[in-house]
């Protein structure tokens, strides 16, 4: 079983982990991708 992390890096200040999950198949689920995208939008909104 593999673990995967979706993150966004902002060099010289921080690395933000958006989502971490265990992969059971080759394909990343839509739920995991949607959750990471939602968190990225929230983070960008918070940082601006």
Backbone atoms as SQL, in Angstrom:
CREATE TABLE atoms (id INTEGER PRIMARY KEY, chain TEXT, resi INTEGER, resn TEXT, atom TEXT, x REAL, y REAL, z REAL);
INSERT INTO atoms VALUES
  (1, 'A', 1, 'UNK', 'N', 0.847, -1.178, 0.000),
  (2, 'A', 1, 'UNK', 'CA', 0.000, 0.000, 0.000),
  (3, 'A', 1, 'UNK', 'C', 0.892, 1.240, 0.000),
  (4, 'A', 2, 'UNK', 'N', 0.551, 2.208, -0.807),
  (5, 'A', 2, 'UNK', 'CA', 1.326, 3.434, -0.918),
  (6, 'A', 2, 'UNK', 'C', 0.610, 4.586, -0.231),
  (7, 'A', 3, 'UNK', 'N', 1.393, 5.494, 0.321),
  (8, 'A', 3, 'UNK', 'CA', 0.836, 6.728, 0.874),
  (9, 'A', 3, 'UNK', 'C', 1.215, 7.867, -0.056),
  (10, 'A', 4, 'UNK', 'N', 0.296, 8.754, -0.303),
  (11, 'A', 4, 'UNK', 'CA', 0.547, 9.901, -1.173),
  (12, 'A', 4, 'UNK', 'C', 0.166, 11.182, -0.458),
  (13, 'A', 5, 'UNK', 'N', 0.867, 12.239, -0.804),
  (14, 'A', 5, 'UNK', 'CA', 0.615, 13.551, -0.218),
  (15, 'A', 5, 'UNK', 'C', 0.423, 14.548, -1.353),
  (16, 'A', 6, 'UNK', 'N', -0.584, 15.377, -1.228),
  (17, 'A', 6, 'UNK', 'CA', -0.788, 16.484, -2.163),
  (18, 'A', 6, 'UNK', 'C', -0.427, 17.748, -1.389),
  (19, 'A', 7, 'UNK', 'N', 0.516, 18.507, -1.925),
  (20, 'A', 7, 'UNK', 'CA', 0.957, 19.694, -1.203),
  (21, 'A', 7, 'UNK', 'C', 1.212, 20.843, -2.164),
  (22, 'A', 8, 'UNK', 'N', 1.300, 22.029, -1.585),
  (23, 'A', 8, 'UNK', 'CA', 1.685, 23.217, -2.338),
  (24, 'A', 8, 'UNK', 'C', 2.870, 23.817, -1.595),
  (25, 'A', 9, 'UNK', 'N', 3.919, 24.131, -2.303),
  (26, 'A', 9, 'UNK', 'CA', 5.116, 24.667, -1.665),
  (27, 'A', 9, 'UNK', 'C', 5.208, 26.168, -1.896),
  (28, 'A', 10, 'UNK', 'N', 5.463, 26.872, -0.833),
  (29, 'A', 10, 'UNK', 'CA', 5.748, 28.299, -0.940),
  (30, 'A', 10, 'UNK', 'C', 7.163, 28.452, -0.391),
  (31, 'A', 11, 'UNK', 'N', 8.114, 28.542, -1.287),
  (32, 'A', 11, 'UNK', 'CA', 9.516, 28.517, -0.903),
  (33, 'A', 11, 'UNK', 'C', 9.880, 29.657, 0.030),
  (34, 'A', 12, 'UNK', 'N', 10.792, 29.363, 0.941),
  (35, 'A', 12, 'UNK', 'CA', 11.363, 30.305, 1.901),
  (36, 'A', 12, 'UNK', 'C', 10.425, 30.669, 3.051),
  (37, 'A', 13, 'UNK', 'N', 9.184, 30.186, 3.030),
  (38, 'A', 13, 'UNK', 'CA', 8.307, 30.491, 4.166),
  (39, 'A', 13, 'UNK', 'C', 7.668, 29.246, 4.761),
  (40, 'A', 14, 'UNK', 'N', 7.084, 28.392, 3.933),
  (41, 'A', 14, 'UNK', 'CA', 6.394, 27.215, 4.466),
  (42, 'A', 14, 'UNK', 'C', 6.041, 26.248, 3.349),
  (43, 'A', 15, 'UNK', 'N', 5.727, 25.035, 3.753),
  (44, 'A', 15, 'UNK', 'CA', 5.160, 24.034, 2.847),
  (45, 'A', 15, 'UNK', 'C', 3.815, 23.648, 3.441),
  (46, 'A', 16, 'UNK', 'N', 2.759, 23.760, 2.664),
  (47, 'A', 16, 'UNK', 'CA', 1.412, 23.471, 3.132),
  (48, 'A', 16, 'UNK', 'C', 0.969, 22.110, 2.621),
  (49, 'A', 17, 'UNK', 'N', 0.642, 21.208, 3.536),
  (50, 'A', 17, 'UNK', 'CA', 0.133, 19.888, 3.165),
  (51, 'A', 17, 'UNK', 'C', -1.378, 20.005, 3.038),
  (52, 'A', 18, 'UNK', 'N', -1.883, 19.741, 1.849),
  (53, 'A', 18, 'UNK', 'CA', -3.312, 19.878, 1.591),
  (54, 'A', 18, 'UNK', 'C', -4.075, 18.603, 1.899),
  (55, 'A', 19, 'UNK', 'N', -3.451, 17.450, 1.646),
  (56, 'A', 19, 'UNK', 'CA', -4.153, 16.183, 1.843),
  (57, 'A', 19, 'UNK', 'C', -3.146, 15.047, 1.815),
  (58, 'A', 20, 'UNK', 'N', -3.351, 14.064, 2.647),
  (59, 'A', 20, 'UNK', 'CA', -2.518, 12.869, 2.689),
  (60, 'A', 20, 'UNK', 'C', -3.457, 11.668, 2.741),
  (61, 'A', 21, 'UNK', 'N', -3.149, 10.628, 1.962),
  (62, 'A', 21, 'UNK', 'CA', -4.046, 9.479, 1.906),
  (63, 'A', 21, 'UNK', 'C', -3.288, 8.240, 1.479),
  (64, 'A', 22, 'UNK', 'N', -3.857, 7.078, 1.776),
  (65, 'A', 22, 'UNK', 'CA', -3.287, 5.804, 1.342),
  (66, 'A', 22, 'UNK', 'C', -3.943, 5.395, 0.040),
  (67, 'A', 23, 'UNK', 'N', -3.108, 5.056, -0.931),
  (68, 'A', 23, 'UNK', 'CA', -3.637, 4.623, -2.228),
  (69, 'A', 23, 'UNK', 'C', -3.807, 3.117, -2.233),
  (70, 'A', 24, 'UNK', 'N', -4.947, 2.697, -2.695),
  (71, 'A', 24, 'UNK', 'CA', -5.229, 1.269, -2.805),
  (72, 'A', 24, 'UNK', 'C', -5.315, 0.845, -4.265),
  (73, 'A', 25, 'UNK', 'N', -5.401, 1.839, -5.161),
  (74, 'A', 25, 'UNK', 'CA', -5.482, 1.574, -6.599),
  (75, 'A', 25, 'UNK', 'C', -4.506, 2.505, -7.319),
  (76, 'A', 26, 'UNK', 'N', -4.368, 2.329, -8.621),
  (77, 'A', 26, 'UNK', 'CA', -3.482, 3.179, -9.423),
  (78, 'A', 26, 'UNK', 'C', -4.019, 4.601, -9.550),
  (79, 'A', 27, 'UNK', 'N', -5.341, 4.740, -9.580),
  (80, 'A', 27, 'UNK', 'CA', -5.970, 6.029, -9.833),
  (81, 'A', 27, 'UNK', 'C', -6.282, 6.752, -8.522),
  (82, 'A', 28, 'UNK', 'N', -6.013, 8.053, -8.494),
  (83, 'A', 28, 'UNK', 'CA', -6.388, 8.872, -7.346),
  (84, 'A', 28, 'UNK', 'C', -7.872, 9.199, -7.468),
  (85, 'A', 29, 'UNK', 'N', -8.602, 8.994, -6.382),
  (86, 'A', 29, 'UNK', 'CA', -10.051, 9.178, -6.435),
  (87, 'A', 29, 'UNK', 'C', -10.431, 10.649, -6.613),
  (88, 'A', 30, 'UNK', 'N', -11.571, 10.861, -7.221),
  (89, 'A', 30, 'UNK', 'CA', -12.097, 12.214, -7.430),
  (90, 'A', 30, 'UNK', 'C', -12.302, 12.906, -6.087),
  (91, 'A', 31, 'UNK', 'N', -12.742, 12.159, -5.094),
  (92, 'A', 31, 'UNK', 'CA', -12.951, 12.719, -3.756),
  (93, 'A', 31, 'UNK', 'C', -11.644, 13.310, -3.212),
  (94, 'A', 32, 'UNK', 'N', -10.548, 12.563, -3.328),
  (95, 'A', 32, 'UNK', 'CA', -9.259, 13.047, -2.826),
  (96, 'A', 32, 'UNK', 'C', -8.796, 14.284, -3.591),
  (97, 'A', 33, 'UNK', 'N', -8.940, 14.280, -4.903),
  (98, 'A', 33, 'UNK', 'CA', -8.541, 15.432, -5.713),
  (99, 'A', 33, 'UNK', 'C', -9.407, 16.649, -5.415),
  (100, 'A', 34, 'UNK', 'N', -10.715, 16.444, -5.274),
  (101, 'A', 34, 'UNK', 'CA', -11.631, 17.550, -4.968),
  (102, 'A', 34, 'UNK', 'C', -11.339, 18.146, -3.597),
  (103, 'A', 35, 'UNK', 'N', -11.050, 17.288, -2.628),
  (104, 'A', 35, 'UNK', 'CA', -10.747, 17.760, -1.276),
  (105, 'A', 35, 'UNK', 'C', -9.468, 18.597, -1.278),
  (106, 'A', 36, 'UNK', 'N', -8.438, 18.142, -1.969),
  (107, 'A', 36, 'UNK', 'CA', -7.188, 18.902, -2.054),
  (108, 'A', 36, 'UNK', 'C', -7.416, 20.237, -2.759),
  (109, 'A', 37, 'UNK', 'N', -8.201, 20.243, -3.823),
  (110, 'A', 37, 'UNK', 'CA', -8.492, 21.486, -4.550),
  (111, 'A', 37, 'UNK', 'C', -9.253, 22.472, -3.664),
  (112, 'A', 38, 'UNK', 'N', -10.214, 21.969, -2.903),
  (113, 'A', 38, 'UNK', 'CA', -10.987, 22.821, -1.993),
  (114, 'A', 38, 'UNK', 'C', -10.068, 23.443, -0.942),
  (115, 'A', 39, 'UNK', 'N', -9.188, 22.629, -0.376),
  (116, 'A', 39, 'UNK', 'CA', -8.267, 23.135, 0.642),
  (117, 'A', 39, 'UNK', 'C', -7.286, 24.145, 0.053),
  (118, 'A', 40, 'UNK', 'N', -6.852, 23.934, -1.192),
  (119, 'A', 40, 'UNK', 'CA', -5.948, 24.882, -1.834),
  (120, 'A', 40, 'UNK', 'C', -6.641, 26.226, -2.031),
  (121, 'A', 41, 'UNK', 'N', -7.895, 26.208, -2.476),
  (122, 'A', 41, 'UNK', 'CA', -8.646, 27.455, -2.652),
  (123, 'A', 41, 'UNK', 'C', -8.792, 28.189, -1.323),
  (124, 'A', 42, 'UNK', 'N', -9.090, 27.447, -0.254),
  (125, 'A', 42, 'UNK', 'CA', -9.239, 28.053, 1.068),
  (126, 'A', 42, 'UNK', 'C', -7.918, 28.650, 1.547),
  (127, 'A', 43, 'UNK', 'N', -6.819, 27.948, 1.295),
  (128, 'A', 43, 'UNK', 'CA', -5.505, 28.429, 1.707),
  (129, 'A', 43, 'UNK', 'C', -5.125, 29.700, 0.955),
  (130, 'A', 44, 'UNK', 'N', -5.337, 29.716, -0.347),
  (131, 'A', 44, 'UNK', 'CA', -5.018, 30.900, -1.153),
  (132, 'A', 44, 'UNK', 'C', -5.833, 32.098, -0.672),
  (133, 'A', 45, 'UNK', 'N', -7.103, 31.860, -0.369),
  (134, 'A', 45, 'UNK', 'CA', -7.978, 32.925, 0.135),
  (135, 'A', 45, 'UNK', 'C', -7.447, 33.459, 1.473),
  (136, 'A', 46, 'UNK', 'N', -7.012, 32.552, 2.340),
  (137, 'A', 46, 'UNK', 'CA', -6.512, 32.933, 3.657),
  (138, 'A', 46, 'UNK', 'C', -5.191, 33.701, 3.564),
  (139, 'A', 47, 'UNK', 'N', -4.337, 33.327, 2.619),
  (140, 'A', 47, 'UNK', 'CA', -3.020, 33.954, 2.503),
  (141, 'A', 47, 'UNK', 'C', -3.061, 35.314, 1.816),
  (142, 'A', 48, 'UNK', 'N', -4.128, 35.609, 1.106),
  (143, 'A', 48, 'UNK', 'CA', -4.231, 36.904, 0.398),
  (144, 'A', 48, 'UNK', 'C', -4.856, 37.966, 1.247);
